[in-house]
């Protein structure tokens, strides 16, 4: 094979890799990866899996919960998540309503967040996840939980 043919094939391979990376960062595959990430977050919360949380959260994570408490940094966030799960037992369900991509490396996912309490009542909230692409893996950079106020 000639040098020109090898160069041509190398350029084609690089361009194909760039194209698939671009698609992965903001297309259906990325949206699917984000759904999987939020499922992993739910699982980690339910099972109190701190190792999984450390894999899917960035170190600078910040979280604003419905009580108004800020949790800044991965250690504080994980401790707060564990405390909240212990103090507020129940089955947590996150259902993504929409994912929006801002660029190839950042997105936001809005989800309905329901906590089914042991007594059968339910707490219905919203969660917004700010997501970043970190070494080809989507991670959670921030979480905002909101408990809607009663309408007048």
C-alpha positions as CSV (number, residue, x, y, z in Angstrom):
1,X,0.0,0.0,0.0
2,X,1.4,3.4,-0.9
3,X,2.0,6.2,1.6
4,X,-0.8,8.3,0.0
5,X,-3.3,5.4,0.4
6,X,-2.3,5.0,4.1
7,X,-2.6,8.7,4.7
8,X,-6.0,8.8,3.0
9,X,-7.3,5.8,5.1
10,X,-5.9,7.4,8.3
11,X,-7.8,10.7,7.6
12,X,-11.0,8.8,6.9
13,X,-10.6,6.8,10.1
14,X,-10.0,10.0,12.1
15,X,-13.0,11.8,10.5
16,X,-15.3,8.8,11.2
17,X,-14.2,8.8,14.8
18,X,-14.9,12.5,15.2
19,X,-18.3,12.1,13.6
20,X,-19.3,9.3,15.9
21,X,-18.0,11.1,18.9
22,X,-20.1,14.1,17.9
23,X,-23.2,11.9,17.5
24,X,-22.5,10.2,20.8
25,X,-22.2,13.6,22.6
26,X,-25.6,14.9,21.5
27,X,-27.8,12.4,19.7
28,X,-30.0,9.5,20.6
29,X,-27.1,7.6,22.0
30,X,-26.2,10.4,24.3
31,X,-29.8,10.7,25.4
32,X,-29.9,7.0,26.1
33,X,-26.7,7.3,28.1
34,X,-28.2,10.1,30.2
35,X,-31.3,8.0,30.9
36,X,-29.0,5.3,32.1
37,X,-27.0,7.7,34.2
38,X,-30.2,8.9,36.0
39,X,-31.2,5.2,36.5
40,X,-27.7,4.6,38.1
41,X,-28.2,7.7,40.3
42,X,-31.6,6.3,41.5
43,X,-30.0,2.9,42.1
44,X,-27.1,4.4,44.0
45,X,-29.5,6.4,46.2
46,X,-31.7,3.4,46.9
47,X,-28.9,1.1,47.8
48,X,-26.7,3.8,49.4
49,X,-23.9,2.8,47.0
50,X,-21.3,5.5,47.6
51,X,-18.8,3.9,45.2
52,X,-21.3,4.3,42.3
53,X,-22.1,7.8,43.3
54,X,-18.4,8.7,43.2
55,X,-18.3,7.3,39.6
56,X,-21.3,9.3,38.3
57,X,-20.9,12.6,40.2
58,X,-18.2,15.2,39.4
59,X,-16.1,16.1,42.5
60,X,-17.5,19.7,42.4
61,X,-21.1,18.5,42.4
62,X,-23.6,20.9,44.0
63,X,-27.1,20.1,45.0
64,X,-30.0,22.3,46.1
65,X,-32.7,20.2,47.8
66,X,-36.4,21.1,48.3
67,X,-35.7,22.2,51.9
68,X,-33.4,24.9,50.7
69,X,-30.2,23.1,51.9
70,X,-27.1,23.4,49.6
71,X,-24.8,20.5,49.3
72,X,-21.5,21.5,47.8
73,X,-18.8,19.1,46.9
74,X,-19.0,15.3,46.5
75,X,-18.4,14.4,50.1
76,X,-21.1,16.8,51.4
77,X,-23.5,15.8,48.7
78,X,-23.1,12.0,49.3
79,X,-23.5,12.5,53.1
80,X,-26.6,14.6,52.5
81,X,-28.1,12.0,50.1
82,X,-27.5,9.2,52.6
83,X,-29.0,11.3,55.5
84,X,-32.0,12.2,53.4
85,X,-32.6,8.6,52.3
86,X,-32.4,7.5,56.0
87,X,-34.6,10.3,57.4
88,X,-37.2,10.1,54.5
89,X,-37.7,6.4,53.8
90,X,-39.7,5.4,50.8
91,X,-39.4,4.4,47.2
92,X,-37.9,7.1,45.0
93,X,-38.7,7.3,41.3
94,X,-37.2,9.6,38.7
95,X,-38.9,9.9,35.3
96,X,-37.1,12.0,32.8
97,X,-39.5,14.3,30.9
98,X,-36.9,15.9,28.6
99,X,-33.2,16.2,27.9
100,X,-31.7,19.3,26.3
101,X,-28.2,19.6,25.0
102,X,-26.4,22.9,25.2
103,X,-23.4,21.8,23.3
104,X,-21.4,18.6,22.8
105,X,-20.3,18.4,26.4
106,X,-23.3,19.7,28.5
107,X,-27.0,18.9,28.9
108,X,-29.9,19.3,31.3
109,X,-32.4,16.6,32.2
110,X,-35.7,17.5,33.8
111,X,-37.4,14.7,35.7
112,X,-40.5,14.1,37.8
113,X,-39.3,13.0,41.2
114,X,-41.8,11.0,43.3
115,X,-41.1,9.6,46.8
116,X,-43.7,7.0,47.8
117,X,-43.8,7.1,51.6
118,X,-44.3,3.9,53.7
119,X,-47.7,5.2,54.7
120,X,-48.9,5.2,51.0
121,X,-48.7,9.0,50.6
122,X,-46.5,10.5,47.9
123,X,-44.3,13.5,47.7
124,X,-44.3,14.8,44.1
125,X,-41.4,17.0,43.0
126,X,-39.2,18.0,40.1
127,X,-35.5,17.4,39.7
128,X,-33.2,19.1,37.2
129,X,-29.8,17.5,36.5
130,X,-27.0,19.5,35.0
131,X,-24.8,17.0,33.1
132,X,-21.3,17.2,31.6
133,X,-19.4,14.9,29.4
134,X,-16.2,13.8,31.2
135,X,-13.8,11.6,29.3
136,X,-16.6,10.3,27.1
137,X,-18.9,9.5,30.1
138,X,-21.8,11.6,31.1
139,X,-21.7,12.7,34.8
140,X,-23.9,14.7,37.1
141,X,-22.5,18.2,37.8
142,X,-25.5,19.7,39.7
143,X,-29.0,18.7,40.9
144,X,-31.9,21.0,41.7
145,X,-34.9,19.6,43.5
146,X,-38.2,21.5,43.7
147,X,-41.3,20.9,45.6
148,X,-44.0,22.8,43.7
149,X,-46.1,25.2,45.8
150,X,-49.8,24.9,46.0
151,X,-51.6,27.1,43.4
152,X,-53.8,29.9,44.4
